[in-house]
Amino acid sequence: MEVQERRLVMEQLASSEARLLELVRGLTDEQWSFRETPERWSIAENIEHLIVFEGFIRSAIAKTLEGPAEPEKKADVGAKGPLVLGVAAGRSNKLIAREVVRPTGRWPDRSELVLELQKTRAVTVAFAAGTKADLRDHFFPHIAFGDLDCYQWLEVLGQHSARHALQIEEIKADAGFPVT
């Protein structure tokens, strides 16, 4: 990873985590579990999804890095940078989470859930800060964008968290959101 790439990923990871923690600070149990509609996720479910998704992607990165490099894919994937960096801004395009990363109530205690979010992000940050792997030569597919390189997947993690921060803001802005 080049210095500016590492800096960008680290900034995205830090800022999205800080935003999420700010958004969930001081919520009541009722606010934590409020759903705008039955098919929408609550704030707690959004946070759980982020934890599970991040662990899933980190595992996929690790497994991908064990395989052979595929530098011939660089040209096709390089043009997808704006798509990756636009993940957070595009709330109008709904993505359906894979079953494996959907919330199921794994952490029913909200303080444990927040702590797990912080621990998960700390592992990702440590990897991003210290990896010497050739992230730009290893690829695996995104459900909407097709192949992305492992560096882009680190960007996705920050953007994905920022996207869910926007979703949490929408929940909190809903007319039915419980007041304290």
Sine and cosine of phi, psi and omega as CSV:
sin_phi,cos_phi,sin_psi,cos_psi,sin_omega,cos_omega
0.00,0.00,0.70,-0.71,0.07,-1.00
-0.97,0.25,0.37,-0.93,-0.07,-1.00
-0.82,0.57,-0.73,0.68,-0.04,-1.00
-0.93,0.36,-0.52,0.86,0.06,-1.00
-0.92,0.40,-0.73,0.69,0.00,-1.00
-0.88,0.48,-0.69,0.73,0.00,-1.00
-0.87,0.50,-0.70,0.71,0.00,-1.00
-0.87,0.48,-0.74,0.67,0.00,-1.00
-0.89,0.46,-0.70,0.71,-0.02,-1.00
-0.89,0.45,-0.65,0.76,0.03,-1.00
-0.91,0.42,-0.67,0.75,0.01,-1.00
-0.90,0.43,-0.69,0.72,0.00,-1.00
-0.90,0.43,-0.70,0.72,-0.02,-1.00
-0.93,0.38,-0.72,0.69,-0.07,-1.00
-0.93,0.36,-0.61,0.79,0.00,-1.00
-0.94,0.34,-0.61,0.80,0.06,-1.00
-0.91,0.42,-0.72,0.69,0.00,-1.00
-0.86,0.51,-0.66,0.75,0.00,-1.00
-0.90,0.44,-0.70,0.71,0.02,-1.00
-0.88,0.48,-0.72,0.70,-0.02,-1.00
-0.89,0.45,-0.62,0.79,0.06,-1.00
-0.89,0.45,-0.67,0.74,-0.05,-1.00
-0.92,0.38,-0.49,0.87,-0.06,-1.00
-0.99,-0.15,-0.13,0.99,-0.03,-1.00
-0.89,0.45,0.77,-0.64,0.12,-0.99
0.98,0.21,0.17,0.99,0.00,-1.00
-0.95,0.31,0.55,-0.83,0.10,-0.99
-0.99,0.14,0.21,-0.98,0.06,-1.00
-0.85,0.52,-0.65,0.76,-0.01,-1.00
-0.90,0.44,-0.67,0.74,0.03,-1.00
-0.93,0.38,-0.65,0.76,-0.02,-1.00
-0.86,0.52,-0.60,0.80,-0.08,-1.00
-0.97,-0.23,0.04,1.00,-0.01,-1.00
-0.90,0.44,0.69,-0.73,0.10,-0.99
-0.86,-0.51,0.71,-0.70,0.04,-1.00
-0.89,0.46,-0.66,0.75,0.07,-1.00
-0.59,-0.81,0.30,-0.95,-0.04,-1.00
-0.85,0.52,-0.49,0.87,-0.04,-1.00
-1.00,0.04,-0.12,0.99,0.02,-1.00
-1.00,-0.03,0.45,-0.89,0.02,-1.00
-0.99,0.13,0.52,-0.86,0.13,-0.99
-0.98,0.20,0.09,-1.00,0.07,-1.00
-0.88,0.48,-0.70,0.71,0.02,-1.00
-0.86,0.51,-0.66,0.75,0.00,-1.00
-0.92,0.38,-0.59,0.81,0.08,-1.00
-0.88,0.47,-0.71,0.70,-0.01,-1.00
-0.91,0.42,-0.69,0.73,0.05,-1.00
-0.86,0.51,-0.71,0.70,0.02,-1.00
-0.85,0.53,-0.69,0.72,0.00,-1.00
-0.87,0.49,-0.67,0.74,0.02,-1.00
-0.88,0.47,-0.78,0.63,-0.07,-1.00
-0.92,0.39,-0.68,0.74,0.02,-1.00
-0.87,0.49,-0.71,0.70,-0.04,-1.00
-0.89,0.45,-0.68,0.74,0.06,-1.00
-0.89,0.45,-0.64,0.77,0.02,-1.00
-0.88,0.47,-0.73,0.69,-0.03,-1.00
-0.93,0.37,-0.66,0.75,0.05,-1.00
-0.86,0.50,-0.66,0.75,0.05,-1.00
-0.90,0.44,-0.66,0.75,0.02,-1.00
-0.90,0.43,-0.64,0.77,0.06,-1.00
-0.88,0.48,-0.75,0.66,-0.02,-1.00
-0.85,0.52,-0.71,0.70,0.00,-1.00
-0.91,0.42,-0.66,0.75,0.00,-1.00
-0.89,0.45,-0.64,0.77,-0.01,-1.00
-0.92,0.38,-0.35,0.94,0.07,-1.00
-0.96,0.29,-0.38,0.93,-0.03,-1.00
-1.00,0.08,0.01,-1.00,-0.02,-1.00
-0.95,0.31,0.51,-0.86,0.10,-1.00
-0.93,0.38,0.50,-0.87,0.02,-1.00
-0.75,-0.67,0.90,0.44,-0.08,-1.00
-0.86,0.51,-0.33,0.94,0.01,-1.00
-0.92,0.39,-0.27,0.96,0.01,-1.00
-1.00,0.05,-0.17,0.98,-0.10,-1.00
-0.82,0.57,-0.71,0.71,-0.08,-1.00
-0.87,0.49,-0.71,0.71,-0.01,-1.00
-0.91,0.40,-0.63,0.77,-0.10,-1.00
-0.98,0.17,-0.53,0.85,-0.04,-1.00
-0.83,0.55,-0.56,0.83,-0.02,-1.00
-0.96,0.29,-0.16,0.99,-0.05,-1.00
-1.00,0.06,0.00,1.00,0.00,-1.00
-0.78,0.63,-0.75,0.66,0.02,-1.00
-0.89,0.46,-0.55,0.83,0.06,-1.00
-0.88,0.47,-0.73,0.69,-0.03,-1.00
-0.89,0.46,-0.73,0.68,-0.03,-1.00
-0.95,0.31,-0.19,0.98,0.04,-1.00
-0.99,-0.13,0.06,1.00,-0.03,-1.00
-0.83,0.56,-0.72,0.70,-0.07,-1.00
-0.93,0.36,-0.59,0.81,-0.10,-1.00
-0.97,0.25,-0.40,0.92,-0.12,-0.99
-1.00,-0.03,0.91,0.42,0.01,-1.00
-0.96,0.28,-0.23,0.97,-0.01,-1.00
-0.96,0.28,-0.44,0.90,0.06,-1.00
-1.00,-0.04,0.96,-0.27,-0.02,-1.00
-0.98,0.17,0.72,-0.70,0.08,-1.00
-0.93,-0.36,0.62,-0.78,0.02,-1.00
-0.99,-0.12,0.86,-0.51,-0.02,-1.00
-0.93,0.37,0.60,-0.80,0.12,-0.99
-0.87,0.49,0.52,-0.86,-0.03,-1.00
-0.79,0.61,-0.66,0.75,-0.09,-1.00
-0.90,0.43,-0.37,0.93,-0.02,-1.00
-0.93,-0.37,0.23,0.97,0.05,-1.00
-0.99,0.15,0.51,-0.86,0.00,-1.00
-0.94,0.34,0.65,-0.76,0.02,-1.00
-0.73,-0.68,0.12,0.99,-0.03,-1.00
1.00,0.07,0.52,0.85,-0.04,-1.00
-0.87,0.49,-0.56,0.83,-0.01,-1.00
-0.82,-0.57,1.00,0.06,-0.06,-1.00
-0.93,0.36,-0.41,0.91,0.02,-1.00
-1.00,0.09,0.84,-0.54,-0.12,-0.99
-0.91,0.41,-0.54,0.84,0.03,-1.00
-0.93,0.37,-0.60,0.80,0.08,-1.00
-0.91,0.41,-0.62,0.78,0.01,-1.00
-0.89,0.45,-0.71,0.71,0.03,-1.00
-0.91,0.41,-0.67,0.74,0.04,-1.00
-0.88,0.47,-0.65,0.76,0.02,-1.00
-0.91,0.42,-0.63,0.78,0.08,-1.00
-0.85,0.52,-0.72,0.69,-0.01,-1.00
-0.90,0.43,-0.67,0.75,0.02,-1.00
-0.91,0.41,-0.68,0.73,0.01,-1.00
-0.88,0.48,-0.72,0.69,-0.01,-1.00
-0.91,0.41,-0.60,0.80,0.01,-1.00
-0.88,0.48,-0.63,0.78,0.04,-1.00
-0.91,0.41,-0.69,0.72,0.02,-1.00
-0.89,0.45,-0.70,0.72,0.00,-1.00
-0.88,0.47,-0.68,0.73,0.02,-1.00
-0.88,0.48,-0.67,0.75,0.04,-1.00
-0.89,0.45,-0.77,0.64,-0.04,-1.00
-0.88,0.47,-0.60,0.80,-0.03,-1.00
-0.95,0.31,-0.53,0.85,-0.15,-0.99
-0.92,-0.39,-0.18,0.98,-0.10,-0.99
-0.91,0.42,0.62,-0.78,0.11,-0.99
-0.93,-0.37,0.08,1.00,-0.05,-1.00
-0.90,0.43,0.47,-0.88,0.04,-1.00
-0.99,0.10,0.98,0.18,-0.10,-0.99
-0.91,0.42,-0.45,0.89,-0.07,-1.00
-0.98,0.20,-0.15,0.99,-0.01,-1.00
-0.94,-0.33,0.16,0.99,0.00,-1.00
-0.79,-0.61,0.68,-0.73,-0.21,-0.98
-0.69,-0.72,0.51,-0.86,0.25,-0.97
-0.45,-0.89,0.40,-0.92,-0.20,-0.98
-0.98,0.18,0.60,-0.80,0.18,-0.98
-1.00,-0.05,0.52,-0.85,-0.07,-1.00
-0.90,0.43,-0.44,0.90,-0.01,-1.00
-0.94,-0.34,-0.52,0.86,-0.14,-0.99
-0.98,-0.18,-0.15,0.99,-0.11,-0.99
0.97,0.23,-0.39,-0.92,-0.08,-1.00
-0.85,0.53,0.72,-0.69,0.18,-0.98
-0.79,-0.62,0.48,-0.88,0.08,-1.00
-0.99,0.13,0.24,-0.97,-0.10,-1.00
-0.90,0.43,-0.49,0.87,0.11,-0.99
-0.90,0.43,-0.72,0.69,0.02,-1.00
-0.87,0.50,-0.55,0.83,0.04,-1.00
-0.91,0.42,-0.58,0.82,0.10,-1.00
-0.90,0.43,-0.63,0.78,0.08,-1.00
-0.89,0.45,-0.66,0.75,0.02,-1.00
-0.84,0.54,-0.65,0.76,-0.03,-1.00
-0.87,0.50,-0.70,0.71,0.05,-1.00
-0.92,0.40,-0.69,0.73,0.00,-1.00
-0.92,0.40,-0.64,0.77,0.01,-1.00
-0.88,0.47,-0.69,0.73,0.04,-1.00
-0.90,0.44,-0.65,0.76,0.03,-1.00
-0.90,0.44,-0.61,0.79,0.03,-1.00
-0.88,0.47,-0.69,0.72,0.00,-1.00
-0.95,0.30,-0.46,0.89,0.13,-0.99
-0.88,0.48,-0.66,0.75,0.06,-1.00
-0.89,0.46,-0.63,0.78,0.03,-1.00
-0.90,0.44,-0.66,0.75,0.03,-1.00
-0.91,0.42,-0.62,0.79,0.08,-1.00
-0.88,0.48,-0.63,0.77,0.05,-1.00
-0.89,0.45,-0.67,0.74,0.03,-1.00
-0.87,0.49,-0.75,0.66,-0.04,-1.00
-0.92,0.40,-0.42,0.91,0.02,-1.00
-1.00,0.08,-0.17,0.99,-0.03,-1.00
-0.89,0.46,0.63,-0.77,-0.04,-1.00
-0.86,0.51,-0.46,0.89,-0.02,-1.00
-1.00,0.00,-0.02,1.00,-0.03,-1.00
-0.88,0.47,0.78,-0.62,-0.05,-1.00
-0.87,0.49,0.68,-0.73,0.06,-1.00
-1.00,-0.06,0.43,-0.90,-0.01,-1.00
-1.00,-0.01,0.00,0.00,0.00,0.00
